[in-house]
Amino acid sequence: MFNSIRIALAALLAAACSLSYAADWPSQPITLIVPFTPATGIDLIARQLSAALPKKLGQPVVVENLAGASGNIGTEKAARAKPDGYTFLVTVSTLVMNRTLYKLPYDPVKDFAPVGQTSWGTLVLVTGPANPIHTVAGLVAAAKAEPGKLTYGSPGVGTPHHLAMALLDGLTGIQMLHVPYKGTAGAVQDMLGGRLDYMFLPIHVALPQIKAGKLKAIAVGSPNRVPQLPEIPTLGEAGLKGANVDMWYGVLAPKGTPAAIIGKMNKAVNEVLASPATAVAFESQGMVPAASTPEQFGALIAKDDARWADVIKRAKITAN
């Protein structure tokens, strides 16, 4: 009985200390770690937050780009940071994809506390204009007729573009040849030249080529049609139930960051996401603002962790 009382008192004391600490937070600059290079979609999110959050938190917010190893270098630094509310990670759904692809010195899920989602990024399934097959049903029929003949590109093994097609393969039972590139540009050029059959591309990359008639959009990977391509069906409408391949973006904190601080940061981030200026900035990268609670974002991460682990294992995908 006395042990139970001591434990309860200790928990109350810890909660009180957390609230007291959070009441003074922030009292110094905050760092947002971006595990990818500048000018990427994730970097845009972080810089939009760094410009708007100081007005809400009363302290400078700086962006630190730590690219390399498919995002693992910057992510590890964020995971190892002191959980005091002054270091956060701005990342994308590759966080959970990397968990299965690599042997990591940290746990991409257990070593972080979700703060909140920031946005969704849409992937579009495209083909070249000379390809007469530009429906999902036609693609599946052609792939089943000649397994392994049709090709699809990606900017690298284990990227969202690659895993989206691996998910499509698994749902339809087809087999296509994966051609990984070092980045998106080379793959797009080969598709424009008719040397590559299909590919998933972020909508902001694909849209100019689609509007110019250089690429054909087959389906969007969102659960709903997108305003940029209202006439293009979703993968679900094309018959692939559960084939939502949108990328999520969000903010996380090192595990152990006080819940009260996470709550304050979540509130501030959601206020930034509600701004029309944020929506305009995100649209340039094909993203849509998507606010959430920490709990909702945590559930999304857990769901995607299980889903992409299953896709990677079933397709026997290994990182280079």
Secondary structure, 3 states (H helix, E strand, C coil): CHHHHHHHHHHHHHHHHHHHHHHCCCCCCEEEEECCCCCCHHHHHHHHHHHHHHHHHCCCEEEEECCCHHHHHHHHHHHHCCCCCCEEEEEECHHHHHHHHCCCCCCCCCCEEEEEEEEEECEEEEECCCCCCCCHHHHHHHHHHCCCCCEEEECCCCCHHHHHHHHHHHHHCCCCEEEECCCHHHHHHHHHCCCCCEEEEEHHHHHHHHHCCCCEEEEECCCCCCCCCCCCCECCCCCCCCCCCCEEEEEEEECCCCHHHHHHHHHHHHHHHCCHHHHHHHHCCCEEECCCCHHHHHHHHHHHHHHHHHHHHHHCCCCC
